[in-house]
Amino acid sequence: MSQIRFEEKTYNTDSLDISLWKRILKLLSSQKHRLIRLGILNLFIALVDVLLPYMNKVAIDVFAAGRGTDTQLVLFILLFAGGGILQALMVYFYFIEAGHTEMDMAYELRESLFSKLQSLSYSYFDVTPAGWLLSRLTGDVTRLSEILAWSLMDLAWGVSVMLGVTGVMLVTDWKLALLVLAVVPLLAVLANWFNIRILKNYRDVRRINSKITSSFNEGIMGARTTKTLVLEDTNFSEFKGITGEMESASVRAATLSSLFYPTVMMLSAFSLAAILVYGGHQVFLQVIRFGTLMMFTEYARKFFEPLNQIASLIAELQMAQASAERVLSLLDEQPAIRDRQEVVARYGTELEPKEDAYEPMIGKIEFDHVSFHYGEGEEILHDFCLSVNPGETVALVGETGSGKSTIVNLLCRFYEPASGRILIDGRDYRERSIGWLHSRIGYVLQSPHLFSGSIRDNVRFGRLDATDEEIKAACRLVNADAFIRQLDKGYDTEVGEGGGRLSTGQKQLISFARAVIADPGLFILDEATSSVDTETEQIIQAAVDTVMKGRTSFIVAHRLSTIVNADKILVINKGRIIEQGTHQELMAMKGDYYNLYVSQFNEEATTRILGTARTYQIDDEEE
Amino acid sequence: MLYCYGMNRRQFITKYLRGNRWRFACVAVFAVFAVFLGLLIPLIFGFFIDYVIDSQPLSGRVNIMIAEIFGGTAWLREHLYVGGLMIAGVYLLQSVFLFLRGYLSGRMSEDMSARIRRDLYSHLQRLPYEYHVRTKTGDLVQRCTTDVDIIRRVMGQQFQHMIRSLCTVLIACTVLFGLHRRMAFKAVILMPVLFLYAYYFYKRNQKAFLASDESEGRMTTVIQENLNGIRVIKAFGRERYEINRFRDYNEDFRDRTFAMIKLLGRYWSSSDLICLLQTLIVLFAGIQEARQGTLTIGNFMVFMSYESMILWPIRQLGRILSDIGKSGVSIDRLNEILNEPEEDMTSGEMPELSGDIVFDHLSFRYGEEETPVLDDVSLHIRPGETIALMGPTGAGKSTLVHLLTRLYDYENGSIRLDGVELNQINRQYLRQKVGIVLQEPFLFSRTIYENIHLGRDAGEKEVETAASIAAVHEVINEFEQGYNTLVGEKGVTLSGGQKQRIAIARTLMNDSRILIFDDSLSAVDARTDRLIRHALKEHGREITTIIITQRINSARDADRIIVLEHGRITQDGTHEELIRQDGLYRRIYEIQSSYAETEAEYEPDPV
């Protein structure tokens, strides 16, 4: 079991983090030109929004009052229509630009996050749940780019309109303008008061909502258990409590929001009343005309409108901040295992390899006084020494936690020794690149993992430039060809998500073909614990033998029957080799290997009679 | 008795509106009031401009009446602040209605969604075992969260928006036609176009949305597969390849979503154009009328104000309608769950049980399947007996014990507990008396203590006793936080054997007369297995125990061993008897007995 527990950091969503936003803006730097265009479009759209009431004023004060020539009227209408068309065009381009900004930013973020994930060391995935990573690449990226592209611009538009309206009002009649704006300080205080509370409530609601989701999840997954233990009422009363919490928090949030809007309205009422009373008086005194009065009422409305959205905008920005923090933390992650500078210079990186510099692998492996522990955990391997000649087959046997999987992890350089060296063909493997090592390893996993796509694609995964003929040859070699031909679409059969449309045995054969086609210098088999029927097992066994022929091979063995032909069997206990030899030698010793073998033999015999039970593996391997 | 409700959409809404009807009505009424008051403001302005400030002669009954109330327009001219007060007053009233509308619809939608959630949760818990075997958790959770949320949003927001939009259009048009027929015609001329356009657009947009949504699903799958297969990818050095593969999906999602945004852009810009055109028509017509003296300035202003108040809601109406349409689909999806018949938990007899079980010519098959899983099984188990049940996979062992707790109901033959027909016994009562530990137990993500205690009426002492019997007390104490250790994602990862033992402990907390272990010691090593079985014997000699196992060592101590093959009992007797008979039991015994001597050393599940 992994000793290091993954802990989700709690992110601060309360205050705006300036340095974080600087970094967020940096993320946007590739969209700089777009953002500038967006900003300009925004300004012009706001300008038209501000000018429209002015046009109305002109219409009323000049043309409706019978002044102005016909030419001027035609001009006015043309101007209006032109403005309208311009506005429509600008709105269209605004959507295009904002859409591009959003989608390009999301695209780039996903691309760099995905690349980052590919470059991180295996140990990272050992402690980080896949679900957590998945939601960084989906939910967080979507939210972040959506909010940055649209909400920020909404905010900018709101501010521009408010400023523009203020400007025009002040120029037209500063006294009336000040009257309209008199409520602003009070408004600011109230808006602030509401915003703080509304935002806090949003957070509460979100928190409780995730509780509800996990309750449903548990309630459904545990439904069968609940039945057998008669826990329906207990569970339900607990759930009722959570939904009750949810209801009161949501009602609180709804109450606050429904209070906020009318409050803003009431304040704008004072402005409107002031316009009617003072402005009306001015009109009466013929200082201003009706059109101006009308214009001011429209401006008052336009001024207050954006305020209603401000609370939800701020909430969104805070969400964006939290998302950005998580996304950036993933981007900041550094691979635990990296090639040294000079190695990179010679062999390139995993993503940009210099394959011409890759030497062939002969297959001599040495563990030279290797010690290892996971993170801060206990030492798993202690002063481990092992020498394997090219072409030899080594089988590793031992109980859970004995360290046999660790040996393979180290050999694959998923982890590196804490002390000591691992030599391949006489050279410390750290002198050559990870990319080199991995290009020379053939690896078949316990539970074979296939990717959705055709069988052909999956085999080709082993060597990307393999021809169709070579793929078929590889499949024939491991006896997979027969069953593949029987499938409707043969090699083009889709294997489904995770290979789900194939049986375990079929998946295994394909994963062997995938390893064979890579023609590796070193073959590693992390053996399957899941039982397959006897016939399939024989086919697989034949495939294993084919693959291992003439190659240095390591087998992490669970079923001992498969390793009787190994050149060297190592029985590992607590990170040390306690027995070593061929099958015959070890059986003659009547030690641990003998006991293990006999007990397994019996269990398998039982299984043959009683069938493959849906049993657990007796405490499975997962160090 | 089974609860059968075949609800349709209307019945669903009726059911959850119950108790909220007055709120529903108030929301509608207040929404209308608020719209009405909002539309009053331009009228007040118009009145003051035309008759008070501009001193036009009064026309229209309503105007004359208003003027009379305030003692004539001349008085109002002297006291212009009255107009200000009127506006403030109308706004105040409108604010009150707006608040009530928002508050009540919040109360209504939250109450409804809370009840929907509770019903779903409680219902899901009470659906038969078989339902949970055939459904997917992810899909159910999705329905219980996302679909409920869609309904909540429609009830909380879209509903009031719809009323507001419709009322605004209706009332405003009525007023406009009352003010000036000719102008009014011109003021609404483009509205039908706009409305149809909005509706058409949102219908179309759904397709683009679906395309983007599906593309996102595909992209997510690729990420997920990559994360799950990261070991293979690293071992083959296929990072670059994966990045390229992902790029295609990433691009596809980007392009499809962008296509949707583009569609939106086209809609908003073109509908903007329609709106501005409509405004221009009003403006031009207004100027003409005003020049001819057939339209007062005040009314002109009313037209202009109303125009902007009507156009926006019409543009939104398309979206609201398509959202409401979506909520119908959500209701259907929830109804699919809610219409499944529940298990009847509470009716039936509650006889005193001693642990006496009789299977009498019992046959059973799942659903419509051809071959019976159990075929004419007759067996008498006496109180306090320990029975080991052995047999190949698919022989019907699990089915037999599942029937005992009424997880499934039988039709042919009979099962009697202390002479009472099992089908007549109250399920809730029965399951308290018949404890079963499932092979793959589910632990809740709570503390270990809570997982064993499970909200029952028991103290710390009992929890520890149960844990001790299940041989897991010491394991728990080794954890840093002991019994307070959290289980699951946020806490420790337990091994299969530890999970099984905790599941045994929590089952022991029930006052069971019959205990069933459905291969629930399979992940526990042989020594611990024995410890648990012995402790169980100590714990309750009078408890009838049925152990399904594949291990001779687990079976041999039992009072009787039953061998089940192809749904029939083929052997029945003590260990000593069965090893002398030719049969499955002896075959297994012969294989496993050679192993007995090595058993002690090989402990795959170290404590």
Interface residues (C-beta under 8 A of the other chain):
Chain A: M1 S2 L52 M55 N56 A59 I60 F63 A64 A65 G66 L73 I77 F80 A81 G83 G84 I85 Q87 A88 L89 V91 Y92 F93 Y94 F95 I96 A98 G99 H100 E102 M103 D104 A106 Y107 R110 E111 F114 S115 L117 Q118 S119 Y122 F125 P129 A130 L133 L134 L137 T138 I212 T213 S214 S215 F216 N217 E218 G219 I220 M221 G222 A223 R224 T225 T226 K227 T228 L229 V230 L231 E232 T234 N235 F236 E238 F239 K240 T243 G244 M246 E247 S250 V251 A253 A254 T255 S257 S258 L259 Y261 P262 T263 M265 M266 S268 A269 F270 L272 A273 A274 L276 V277 G280 H281 V283 F284 F290 L293 M294 T297 E298 E350 L351 E352 P353 E399 T400 G401 C412 F414 I434 G435 H438 S439 I441 Y443 L445 H449 L450 F451 S452 F461 G462 L464 E497 G498 S511 R514 A518 I524 D592 N595 L596 V598 S599 N602 E603 A605 T606 I609 L610 G611 T612 A613 R614 T615 Y616 Q617 I618 D619 D620
Chain B: I41 I44 F45 F48 I49 V52 I53 D54 R77 L80 Y81 G83 G84 L85 I87 A88 V90 Y91 L92 Q94 S95 V96 L98 F99 R101 G102 Y103 S105 G106 R107 S109 E110 D111 A114 R117 R118 L120 Y121 S122 L124 Q125 R126 L127 Y129 H132 V133 T137 L140 V141 C144 T145 G156 E216 M219 T220 T221 V222 I223 Q224 E225 N226 L227 N228 G229 I230 R231 V232 I233 K234 A235 F236 G237 R238 E239 R240 Y241 E242 I243 F246 R247 N250 E251 R254 D255 T257 F258 I261 K262 L264 G265 R266 W268 S269 S270 D272 L273 L276 L277 T279 L280 L283 F284 G286 I287 A290 R291 I297 F300 M301 M304 S305 S308 M345 M390 G391 P392 T393 G394 T405 L407 Q428 R431 Q432 G435 I436 V437 L438 Q439 E440 P441 F442 F444 S445 L454 G455 R456 E489 V492 T493 S495 G496 G497 Q500 A503 R506 T507 N510 D519 S522 A523 V524 D525 Q550 L584 R587 I588 I591 Q592 S594 Y595 T598 E599 E601 Y602 P604 D605 P606
